[in-house]
Amino acid sequence: MELGCGDAEMTLAIAAQFPDANIMAFEVDRVQHERNLELPETDNVKFHLAGAERIPLSAGTVDMVMMFKSLHHVPINMMGQALREVHRILKPGGCAHISEPVFQGDFNDVLRIFHDEEHVRREAFKNLKSAVKTGMFELVSEEFHLSPLSFKDFAEFEEQIINVTHTDHKLDSETTERVKAQFESHLGDKGVQFHQPIRVDILRKHADA
């Protein structure tokens, strides 16, 4: 299952690569969920409306949980509960794939002008470390990579990043101009190409849990 599937781009890519997998894709943003329901039907994907802190599934029923840049969007006071829910629904020996953006890089420098995520990202990582330290999960691996992000122009950035429905970004004209100037300082012949640093933690539920 995927928690915080957003526009389902990753969901559908995984579904195409693993046609025998049955994927449940959860999204807490009702507007985006309604859009996902309008996507062309895919046999092995079902969309659901729910947040990570309260997953409407029975215990021990899921082989793998995926969270792609979504844990830091969970309210801070509910992050621990979300990880307990992930643990609850996983089968013994099941794994959680949790990727989170690192607070650095050119894309981050643009984003932080209007949406500084340093605190929530640190809290997300702190909760992950706590889940391993307390023995809830076993840390299988932790890896880092650069994730490419491309925008043809500022209008596309504005549509995809500033105007997301899960967060109400209200930018005044001065802030918008600052964001645009910072963004366009990276503009080249092929638009803007960012490489966002990502940390990926693979956690496993103990086989005897």
Secondary structure, DSSP 8 states (H G I E B T S, - for coil): -EES-TTSHHHHHHHHH-TT--EEEEES-HHHHHHHHTS---TTEEEEE--TTS--S-TT-EEEEEEES-GGGS-GGGHHHHHHHHHHHEEEEEEEEEEEE-S-SHHHHHHTTT---HHHHHHHHHHHHHHHHTTSEEEEEEEEEEEEEEESSHHHHIIIIIT-SSS-----HHHHHHHHHHHHTT-BTTBEEEEEEEEEEEEEE-TT-
